[in-house]
């Protein structure tokens, strides 16, 4: 590895740990050799450029997931509360697996008890029954991961179908899959972990039948980032039609010479897909 400015490199290493940067040097080294020699001509500054690119990518994705998460909470709370009442989320008959329900509702109560949100404090001070706040309060303070678990465990019903339909999906099972994947992706972004060439263990299902145009080329690696970006973009276009997500992503992809879009699962024809035009 070359160092164009060793003093500047030392400054970076005093603020970004070696083992954090190691995740970005890994693809350019022979990792079967105990000494991990570099197999390509690369500089420390190139690695920093890749590190900065990944940081910007995380921020872009995190911002999009924030919009999706808020919209999901809103639609779920609205559809179920309208027909099933204020505390539908506590009704065991609404869920498929009773053991999962008991575990999830216990986690929900813990998160509500820990919450310092003003509206939760107001409920506790103003009401004694029901003991826990209604869905439009309780579900606002739980994690996206727990929201995903609750939604996935809900029985098949019209309300669940309406939530999926609101996001352009013809089957709730697809939305369940996307929520599960987004929860994991959100955690990666929130914990500042490497994103650009990651292989995901939790992957979204790629639908063959959507209400709005999706991707035509479905022969993609579901465990790479491109699959999740397609799902994110599909929902963002419904939630925020004037979003700059696509433009910002395309612009970002041109800022780092080391970035190989194939490593993120992008097919060669991705720019011609309706959702990316």
C-alpha distance (Angstrom), angle and dihedral (degrees) to the residues before:
residue distance angle dihedral
X1 . . .
X2 3.77 . .
X3 3.80 124.7 .
X4 3.80 115.0 -155.9
X5 3.80 92.3 -177.3
X6 3.81 114.9 19.3
X7 3.79 94.1 -175.9
X8 3.78 91.3 54.4
X9 3.81 90.1 45.5
X10 3.80 90.3 53.2
X11 3.80 88.9 52.6
X12 3.80 91.6 52.4
X13 3.80 91.6 48.2
X14 3.79 90.8 51.4
X15 3.81 88.9 59.5
X16 3.81 103.2 30.2
X17 3.78 115.3 47.6
X18 3.79 120.0 -120.6
X19 3.81 91.3 -123.2
X20 3.80 92.1 53.8
X21 3.80 89.8 53.3
X22 3.82 90.0 43.6
X23 3.80 88.3 74.0
X24 3.80 88.1 63.1
X25 3.81 97.5 45.1
X26 3.82 92.8 48.1
X27 3.84 97.4 85.2
X28 3.81 90.6 54.8
X29 3.81 97.0 51.1
X30 3.79 136.6 77.2
X31 3.79 97.5 -114.6
X32 3.79 93.9 -178.5
X33 3.81 86.9 70.9
X34 3.84 114.2 77.3
X35 3.82 89.6 -135.4
X36 3.83 92.3 53.2
X37 3.83 96.6 -139.6
X38 3.79 118.2 -162.7
X39 3.79 113.2 -105.9
X40 3.80 96.5 -166.4
X41 3.79 136.1 49.0
X42 3.79 103.3 -97.0
X43 3.79 140.0 150.8
X44 3.78 133.6 -144.6
X45 3.80 87.6 -116.2
X46 3.82 89.5 57.5
X47 3.79 89.6 55.7
X48 3.80 91.5 49.6
X49 3.81 88.9 50.6
X50 3.81 89.2 53.5
X51 3.80 90.9 46.1
X52 3.82 90.8 52.5
X53 3.81 90.9 46.7
X54 3.81 90.4 53.5
X55 3.79 91.0 49.1
X56 3.80 91.4 52.7
X57 3.80 90.2 46.5
X58 3.81 90.8 53.4
X59 3.80 91.3 50.2
X60 3.80 91.8 49.8
X61 3.80 92.7 49.0
X62 3.80 93.5 42.5
X63 3.80 91.1 52.8
X64 3.81 91.1 51.4
X65 3.81 93.2 47.4
X66 3.81 89.5 50.8
X67 3.81 90.0 59.9
X68 3.80 91.4 45.8
X69 3.80 93.5 47.6
X70 3.81 93.2 51.3
X71 3.81 91.4 47.7
X72 3.80 92.0 48.3
X73 3.79 92.6 52.2
X74 3.78 90.9 48.0
X75 3.81 95.9 49.9
X76 3.80 94.8 43.4
X77 3.80 93.7 47.9
X78 3.80 92.8 45.5
X79 3.80 99.1 47.1
X80 3.81 96.4 45.1
X81 3.81 98.3 38.2
X82 3.79 91.7 49.8
X83 3.81 92.8 58.8
X84 3.82 105.1 20.0
X85 3.80 102.9 38.5
X86 3.77 136.7 -114.3
X87 3.82 98.4 -55.7
X88 3.79 101.2 36.3
X89 3.80 90.4 130.4
X90 3.83 89.3 67.5
X91 3.81 93.8 53.5
X92 3.81 108.6 104.7
X93 3.82 90.2 -159.6
X94 3.80 88.8 68.6
X95 3.80 92.4 66.1
X96 3.79 135.6 75.1
X97 3.79 100.1 -147.2
X98 3.81 116.1 43.1
X99 3.81 94.8 -164.1
X100 3.80 91.8 52.8
X101 3.79 89.4 46.7
X102 3.82 93.2 53.5
X103 3.79 91.8 48.5
X104 3.81 94.0 45.8
X105 3.80 95.7 45.5
X106 3.82 90.0 49.9
X107 3.80 88.7 53.3
X108 3.80 89.7 47.8
X109 3.80 91.9 53.0
X110 3.81 90.3 49.6
X111 3.79 92.0 52.1
X112 3.80 91.6 47.6
X113 3.82 90.6 48.8
X114 3.82 90.3 51.6
X115 3.78 94.1 46.6
X116 3.81 119.6 110.4
X117 3.81 94.3 -172.6
X118 3.79 112.7 139.6
X119 3.82 94.0 -126.3
X120 3.82 91.2 53.3
X121 3.81 91.6 49.7
X122 3.80 89.9 47.8
X123 3.80 91.6 53.0
X124 3.80 92.4 49.3
X125 3.81 91.1 50.3
X126 3.80 96.0 43.7
X127 3.82 103.6 38.8
X128 3.79 136.7 41.6
X129 3.82 97.7 179.9
X130 2.92 130.6 81.9
X131 3.78 86.9 29.8
X132 3.80 94.9 -142.3
X133 3.81 124.7 49.6
X134 3.82 123.0 -101.2
X135 3.79 122.7 -88.4
X136 3.81 94.3 -93.3
X137 3.80 88.0 62.6
X138 3.81 104.0 30.6
X139 3.81 96.5 47.7
X140 3.79 91.3 50.0
X141 3.80 93.1 66.7
X142 3.80 101.6 43.5
X143 3.80 123.9 95.9
X144 3.78 122.0 -96.8
X145 3.78 88.4 -116.2
X146 3.80 91.9 58.2
X147 3.80 91.6 44.0
X148 3.80 87.7 53.9
X149 3.82 91.8 51.1
X150 3.80 93.1 48.6
X151 3.79 93.1 48.7
X152 3.81 93.7 46.7
X153 3.79 91.4 52.0
X154 3.80 94.9 51.0
X155 3.80 115.6 110.5
X156 3.78 121.0 -107.8
X157 3.77 105.6 -85.4
X158 3.79 142.3 143.7
X159 3.79 91.9 -98.3
X160 3.78 92.2 57.3
X161 3.79 91.1 47.9
X162 3.80 90.5 50.8
X163 3.80 91.2 53.4
X164 3.81 91.1 52.0
X165 3.80 91.3 45.3
X166 3.81 90.8 52.6
X167 3.80 87.1 61.1
X168 3.79 94.9 47.6
X169 3.80 95.7 -102.1
X170 3.78 122.9 128.8
X171 3.81 95.7 -155.6
X172 3.84 129.3 43.7
X173 3.81 90.2 -143.0
X174 3.82 89.7 70.5
X175 3.80 91.7 51.4
X176 3.82 90.2 48.3
X177 3.80 88.9 54.7
X178 3.80 93.2 47.8
X179 3.79 93.1 48.1
X180 3.80 90.9 51.1
X181 3.81 91.5 49.8
X182 3.81 93.7 45.1
X183 3.81 91.3 51.5
X184 3.80 89.7 57.6
X185 3.80 92.4 43.1
X186 3.80 91.0 49.8
X187 3.81 90.6 53.7
X188 3.79 91.3 51.2
X189 3.80 90.1 53.1
X190 3.80 94.0 43.6
X191 3.81 92.0 51.9
X192 3.82 93.1 47.8
X193 3.79 93.0 -119.3
X194 3.80 124.7 160.4
X195 3.79 110.9 -81.4
X196 3.80 113.9 164.6
X197 3.83 101.1 79.7
X198 3.81 99.8 15.8
X199 3.79 121.8 139.7
X200 3.79 109.5 -138.3
X201 3.79 124.7 -141.7
X202 3.82 92.3 -164.7
X203 3.80 108.0 57.7
X204 3.81 134.6 178.7
X205 3.79 120.8 -115.6
X206 3.80 111.2 -112.8
X207 3.83 107.1 -132.1
X208 3.79 124.3 -140.0
X209 3.78 94.1 -162.7
X210 3.80 120.9 47.5
X211 3.78 131.6 160.4
X212 3.82 92.0 -127.5
X213 3.84 127.7 36.7
X214 3.80 111.9 -74.7
X215 3.80 127.3 173.4
X216 3.82 120.1 -43.8
X217 3.79 94.8 -158.0
X218 3.80 102.6 67.0
X219 3.79 93.2 164.1
X220 3.80 92.4 103.2
X221 3.79 136.9 124.2
X222 3.79 105.7 -96.3
X223 3.81 91.1 -161.2
X224 3.81 93.6 61.9
X225 3.79 128.3 82.6
X226 3.81 97.1 -106.9
X227 3.81 91.7 69.7
X228 3.79 91.6 55.8
X229 3.81 92.6 43.5
X230 3.81 88.9 55.9
X231 3.81 90.9 52.1
X232 3.80 91.6 45.9
X233 3.79 92.4 49.4
X234 3.81 92.1 47.5
X235 3.81 90.9 56.5
X236 3.80 95.0 39.5
X237 3.81 90.8 56.9
X238 3.81 88.2 57.1
X239 3.80 97.0 41.7
X240 3.80 97.9 38.8
X241 3.82 111.3 12.9
X242 3.81 93.0 -179.3
X243 3.81 93.4 51.0
X244 3.81 117.6 138.0
X245 3.82 91.6 -143.9
X246 3.81 95.1 114.9
X247 3.80 94.9 44.5
X248 3.80 92.0 46.7
X249 3.80 92.6 48.7
X250 3.79 93.5 49.6
X251 3.79 90.7 47.7
X252 3.81 92.2 48.4
X253 3.81 93.1 50.4
X254 3.80 89.0 62.4
X255 3.80 96.2 54.3
X256 3.82 101.2 76.5
X257 3.80 125.1 55.6
X258 3.82 93.1 -160.4
X259 3.79 94.6 58.1
X260 3.79 113.3 105.9
X261 3.79 108.8 -168.4
X262 3.82 89.6 -154.4
X263 3.81 87.6 66.6
X264 3.81 87.2 61.2
X265 3.79 92.4 47.6
X266 3.82 98.3 -104.1
X267 3.83 110.9 154.6
X268 3.81 117.2 -139.6
X269 3.81 92.7 -108.0
X270 3.80 97.5 47.6
X271 3.81 95.2 114.8
X272 3.81 89.5 61.9
X273 3.79 93.7 57.9
X274 3.85 112.5 112.3
X275 3.81 93.3 -122.1
X276 3.82 92.2 53.5
X277 3.80 99.0 44.1
